[in-house]
Amino acid sequence: MNAVRKAIEGLYDGVCTVYVREASPGHDPVSGETVFVENAVISDAPCRLSYSRITETSPGVAARVTQTVKLFIAPEAEVPPGSKITVTQNGVTGHYAQSGEAAVYASHREIPLALFERYA
């Protein structure tokens, strides 16, 4: 393991589980609809959430503050688009969805997140 990866992983103070929504075999016997289930594709992987705030200002308009959240995880962790990511860090659990393309480095993967609302 290279020194940079070891240093970054030393900062990991959370764990995450990645879920995907898949159709189960068979259908609902009453309605005939397809039944979907959540399956964990990654479980209890060490990670770290990073937060940053961006302030946007325009003349004559109140300043708007937005928060961005990034997940730092091992570079080999494949997080499928559209998945639900549950992260527990510092005793707090949050549910997120991947909100953009992951940046992959030799030492880690950075995944931009948004609050999970529902599956697409």
C-alpha positions as CSV (number, residue, x, y, z in Angstrom):
1,M,0.0,0.0,0.0
2,N,1.4,3.4,-0.9
3,A,2.1,6.1,1.8
4,V,-0.6,8.4,0.5
5,R,-3.3,5.8,0.6
6,K,-2.3,4.7,4.1
7,A,-2.4,8.4,5.2
8,I,-5.9,8.9,3.7
9,E,-7.3,5.6,5.1
10,G,-5.9,6.7,8.5
11,L,-8.5,9.5,8.4
12,Y,-11.5,7.1,7.8
13,D,-13.8,7.4,10.8
14,G,-17.0,6.0,9.3
15,V,-18.4,2.9,7.6
16,C,-20.7,2.7,4.7
17,T,-23.0,0.2,3.1
18,V,-24.0,0.5,-0.5
19,Y,-27.4,-0.8,-1.6
20,V,-28.9,-1.4,-5.1
21,R,-32.5,-1.9,-5.9
22,E,-33.1,-5.1,-7.8
23,A,-36.2,-6.9,-9.1
24,S,-36.8,-10.1,-7.1
25,P,-37.6,-13.3,-8.9
26,G,-41.4,-13.6,-9.3
27,H,-44.1,-11.1,-8.9
28,D,-46.6,-10.0,-6.2
29,P,-49.2,-12.8,-6.2
30,V,-52.1,-10.4,-5.6
31,S,-51.3,-7.4,-7.9
32,G,-48.9,-9.1,-10.4
33,E,-46.4,-6.2,-10.0
34,T,-42.7,-6.7,-9.9
35,V,-41.3,-6.7,-6.4
36,F,-38.1,-4.8,-5.8
37,V,-35.6,-5.5,-3.0
38,E,-32.6,-3.7,-1.6
39,N,-29.4,-5.7,-1.8
40,A,-26.1,-4.7,-0.2
41,V,-23.3,-4.8,-2.7
42,I,-20.7,-3.3,-0.3
43,S,-21.1,-3.7,3.5
44,D,-19.4,-1.9,6.3
45,A,-16.6,-0.4,4.2
46,P,-14.3,2.0,6.0
47,C,-14.9,5.6,4.6
48,R,-15.0,9.3,5.5
49,L,-17.5,12.0,4.7
50,S,-16.2,15.4,3.9
51,Y,-18.3,18.6,4.0
52,S,-17.8,21.9,2.4
53,R,-19.9,25.1,2.1
54,I,-20.2,27.3,-1.0
55,T,-21.5,30.8,-0.7
56,E,-23.0,32.4,-3.8
57,T,-23.6,36.1,-3.9
58,S,-25.2,38.4,-6.5
59,P,-25.8,42.1,-6.4
60,G,-29.1,42.8,-4.8
61,V,-29.8,39.2,-3.9
62,A,-29.4,37.5,-0.5
63,A,-26.4,35.2,-0.3
64,R,-27.1,31.6,-0.8
65,V,-25.2,28.9,1.1
66,T,-25.1,25.4,-0.2
67,Q,-23.4,22.4,1.3
68,T,-21.6,19.7,-0.7
69,V,-20.8,16.2,0.7
70,K,-18.1,13.9,-0.6
71,L,-17.5,10.2,0.3
72,F,-13.9,9.1,0.5
73,I,-13.5,5.3,0.1
74,A,-11.0,2.7,-1.2
75,P,-10.3,3.1,-5.0
76,E,-11.5,-0.5,-5.7
77,A,-14.9,0.1,-4.2
78,E,-17.4,0.1,-7.2
79,V,-20.5,2.2,-6.3
80,P,-23.1,1.7,-9.0
81,P,-25.0,4.8,-10.2
82,G,-28.4,5.1,-8.6
83,S,-27.5,3.2,-5.5
84,K,-28.3,4.2,-1.9
85,I,-25.3,4.7,0.4
86,T,-25.8,4.6,4.2
87,V,-22.9,6.1,6.1
88,T,-22.4,6.1,9.8
89,Q,-19.7,8.5,11.0
90,N,-19.3,10.0,14.5
91,G,-22.4,8.2,15.7
92,V,-24.6,9.7,13.1
93,T,-26.2,7.7,10.2
94,G,-27.2,9.4,7.0
95,H,-28.6,8.1,3.7
96,Y,-27.2,9.4,0.5
97,A,-27.2,8.9,-3.3
98,Q,-24.3,9.3,-5.7
99,S,-24.8,12.8,-7.3
100,G,-22.0,12.8,-9.8
101,E,-19.2,11.0,-11.4
102,A,-16.6,9.6,-9.0
103,A,-13.1,10.8,-9.1
104,V,-10.8,7.8,-8.9
105,Y,-7.2,8.1,-7.7
106,A,-4.6,5.5,-6.9
107,S,-5.1,6.2,-3.2
108,H,-8.9,6.7,-2.9
109,R,-12.2,7.3,-4.7
110,E,-14.1,10.6,-4.1
111,I,-17.9,10.3,-4.7
112,P,-20.1,13.4,-4.6
113,L,-23.2,12.7,-2.6
114,A,-26.8,14.1,-2.3
115,L,-29.3,13.3,0.3
116,F,-31.2,10.1,-0.6
117,E,-34.8,10.8,-1.4
118,R,-35.9,7.7,-3.4
119,Y,-34.7,5.3,-6.1
120,A,-35.0,6.6,-9.6
